[in-house]
Amino acid sequence: MTQPAPSRRDLILQALAGLLESEPGARITTAGLAKRVGVTEAALYRHFPSKRKMFESLIEFAEDAVFSRCQIILHEQNDARTRLRQLVHLVLVFGERNPGLCRVLTGAALVGEDDGLRRRASQFFDRLETQVRQILKEGEMREGLRARNSAGRSADWVMVFVEGRIQRFVRSSFERLPSTGFDDAWTMTVGSVWQDEAVESS
């Protein structure tokens, strides 16, 4: 069965993500984006009222892709440690496969844009941190896992790991992949989350 051809709107978003990946140091203009898609700037604005809306649509795509998969993980896995590991790995691999989106989510591509757009991008990580915190709380309540700190502080530590790897990916012009050496790095990270993790992992 053949897949339906992508809509013009999707082609515009794909082109924007491609420019963000191939020209990491450049500021994206609607003129450059229109040239990449092969349409006029007027045609772009028929699908998106502003460049801000294009960026917001990329953020929404990232949220839908990651958090829909997150719900599958929560449904299929009951163990909090497995849930947390798979969620973190999911985000890192998603970032690795979507370098252009990483520039948006970290704010690197939003320099010169309005503050509201940067705050909108940061909501992705805020939402992710809320989900991590919920997993940690449920692990304590349902499984008796002993946290080294509060769920809030432990979630903060996990987010430092996630955001740090994605930031390094962007900073290295996408050379240092977020998932490289994940197993060893995660063992060290999660050992600071639950008191018994080091014992159970040995």
C-alpha positions in Angstrom: 0.0 0.0 0.0 1.5 3.3 -1.0 1.9 6.1 1.5 0.0 9.3 0.8 2.2 12.2 -0.5 3.1 14.7 2.2 1.0 17.9 2.2 2.5 21.2 1.3 2.4 22.2 4.9 4.4 19.1 5.9 6.9 19.8 3.1 7.4 23.3 4.5 8.1 21.9 8.0 10.4 19.3 6.7 12.3 21.9 4.7 12.6 24.1 7.8 13.9 21.2 9.9 16.4 20.4 7.1 17.7 24.0 7.0 18.1 24.0 10.8 20.2 20.8 10.5 22.3 21.7 7.4 22.9 25.4 8.4 23.3 25.3 12.2 25.0 28.7 12.4 22.6 30.6 10.1 19.4 32.5 10.9 16.4 31.1 9.0 14.6 33.5 6.8 11.3 33.0 5.0 13.0 33.9 1.7 15.5 31.1 2.2 12.9 28.6 3.3 10.7 29.4 0.3 13.6 28.8 -2.0 14.3 25.5 -0.3 10.7 24.4 -0.7 10.5 25.8 -4.3 7.6 28.2 -3.7 7.1 31.9 -3.2 7.1 33.5 0.3 3.4 34.3 -0.3 2.8 30.6 -0.7 4.5 30.0 2.7 2.2 32.4 4.4 -0.9 30.7 2.9 0.0 27.7 5.1 1.5 29.5 8.1 0.6 33.1 9.1 4.1 33.7 10.5 7.6 32.2 11.0 6.7 31.9 14.6 3.8 29.5 13.8 6.2 27.4 11.8 8.5 27.0 14.8 5.5 26.3 17.0 4.4 23.6 14.7 7.8 21.9 14.9 7.6 22.1 18.7 4.1 20.5 18.6 5.4 17.8 16.4 8.2 17.0 18.9 5.7 16.9 21.7 3.3 14.6 19.9 6.1 12.2 18.8 7.7 11.9 22.2 4.8 12.0 24.6 2.6 9.7 22.6 5.4 7.1 22.7 5.9 7.9 26.4 2.3 6.8 27.0 3.0 3.5 25.3 6.0 3.0 27.6 3.9 3.7 30.7 1.2 1.3 29.4 3.6 -1.5 28.6 6.0 -1.2 31.6 5.2 -1.3 35.2 8.6 -1.1 36.8 9.6 2.5 37.5 13.2 2.0 36.7 12.4 0.5 33.3 10.0 3.3 32.6 12.5 6.0 33.4 15.3 4.4 31.5 13.2 3.9 28.4 11.8 7.4 28.5 15.2 9.0 28.8 16.6 6.8 26.0 13.5 7.7 23.8 14.1 11.4 24.1 17.8 11.1 23.4 17.3 8.9 20.3 14.5 11.2 19.1 16.9 14.2 19.3 19.6 12.3 17.6 17.3 11.5 14.6 15.9 15.1 14.5 19.0 17.4 14.8 17.1 20.5 13.5 14.4 20.1 16.1 17.1 20.0 18.8 18.1 23.5 17.8 14.6 24.6 18.3 14.0 22.9 21.6 17.2 24.1 23.1 16.5 27.7 21.9 19.7 27.8 19.7 17.6 28.4 16.6 15.4 31.0 18.3 18.0 33.7 18.9 16.5 37.0 17.7 12.9 35.6 18.0 10.5 36.8 20.6 10.7 35.6 24.2 7.3 33.9 24.0 8.6 31.5 21.4 11.6 30.6 23.5 9.2 30.0 26.5 7.1 27.8 24.3 10.1 25.7 23.3 11.1 25.3 27.0 7.7 23.8 27.7 8.8 20.6 26.1 11.4 20.0 28.8 9.1 21.3 31.5 6.6 18.7 30.5 9.2 16.0 30.3 10.4 16.9 33.8 6.9 16.6 35.1 6.6 13.1 33.6 10.0 12.1 35.1 8.9 13.4 38.5 5.7 11.4 38.3 7.5 8.2 37.5 9.8 8.7 40.5 6.8 9.3 42.8 5.0 6.2 41.6 8.2 4.1 42.0 8.3 5.2 45.7 4.6 4.7 46.4 4.1 1.4 44.4 7.4 -0.3 44.6 9.0 1.1 47.7 12.0 2.5 45.9 14.1 4.6 48.2 15.0 7.9 46.6 18.2 9.7 47.6 16.5 13.0 47.4 13.0 14.3 46.8 11.2 13.4 43.6 11.7 17.0 42.5 15.4 17.1 43.1 15.9 13.6 41.5 13.9 14.7 38.4 16.1 17.8 38.2 19.2 15.5 38.2 17.7 13.4 35.4 16.9 16.4 33.3 20.5 17.7 33.7 21.6 14.5 32.1 19.0 14.7 29.3 19.3 18.4 28.4 23.1 18.3 28.8 23.4 15.5 26.2 21.1 17.3 23.8 22.9 20.7 24.3 26.2 19.0 23.6 24.8 17.5 20.5 23.8 20.9 19.2 27.0 22.6 20.3 29.1 20.0 18.5 27.3 20.6 15.2 25.6 17.2 15.7 28.8 15.2 15.9 28.5 14.0 19.6 25.4 11.8 19.4 23.2 11.9 22.5 22.8 8.1 22.8 26.5 7.3 22.6 27.6 5.2 25.6 24.1 5.4 27.0 24.2 2.3 29.1 27.3 3.3 31.2 26.2 6.9 31.5 22.7 6.0 32.6 24.1 3.6 35.2 26.1 6.4 36.8 23.2 8.8 36.5 20.4 6.6 37.9 22.8 5.5 40.7 22.2 9.0 42.1 18.4 8.7 41.9 17.5 5.6 44.0 19.5 4.4 47.0 19.4 0.7 46.0 20.1 1.2 42.3 23.9 0.6 42.6 23.4 -2.6 44.5 20.7 -4.0 42.2 22.7 -3.1 39.0 25.9 -4.8 40.2 
